[in-house]
């Protein structure tokens, strides 16, 4: 197998895998709060406390995946164009 063929097959496999992931689970954990929805802070004694709500995910802990966002944009564009 030539390197170019191997690279294109690998790229196709990764793309199909990510497409399947976006279809099965369109939301992933927020990278800022790691899926918790808030920050962890400590008080003066060193005990862990709940911090402020995450602004990036609006305290849900979930974010829409990039691939799903691109799919939603393409679907909306197609739907608006075929009306």
N, C-alpha and C positions, 0 to 999 in steps of 0.2 A: 504494500500500500504506500503510495507516494505521500510525502508530508503535506502537500496541498490538499489532497483528498482526505487525509486523516483530519486536518484542521477544519475543513468544511463540514465533515461528518460530526466532529466534536461540537462545533458551533451550532449545528442544526439540533443536536441532542440537547444541548444546554438551553436553547431557545424553546424547544418543545417542552422541556421540563419546567421552565419558568412560566410558560403559558398555562400549563396544567396546574401549577401552584396558584397562579392568579385566578383561575377559574374555580378551583376548589376552596381557596381561602383568600378572598379579595382584601382582607384587612390583616396587617401584620402589627407587631408590637411597635410602639413608639420608641425611636432610638434615643430620645432625650431622657425620658423617664423610665425606660426599659419596661414598658407595659404596666407600670404601677399607677399612672395617672397623677402622680404628685412627686415632689422631691422629698428626700429623707434628710432631716436636719437633726442636730443633737442639741440638747439643752446644756446648761452649765455643768451639770453633773456627768455628762457624757452619755445619757440615755437617749436612744433613738426616738425621734418624734416625727409626726407627719408634717411636712413642709407645705409650701404653696402649691396650688394646683398647676399642672403643666399647661402652658399656653399653647404649645404646639398641637397637642391632641385634644385640648379642651377638657382635660381630666378624665378622658375615657380610657386612656392607655393604648388605644388602637389608632393606626394610621392606614390610609388606603395605600396599597402598593403602587409603585410607579407604573408597572405594566397594566394594572387594572385602570389606573387613571388615564393612560394613553388609549386604552380600549374604550373607555367611556366617552372620551373626546371624539374618537373616530365614529362611534355609534351615534352620538348626537349630531355630528356633522352629516352623516349619511341620512339620518332621519329627517333633519331639516332640509336637506337637498332634494329629497324625494317627495316632499309634500306638494 
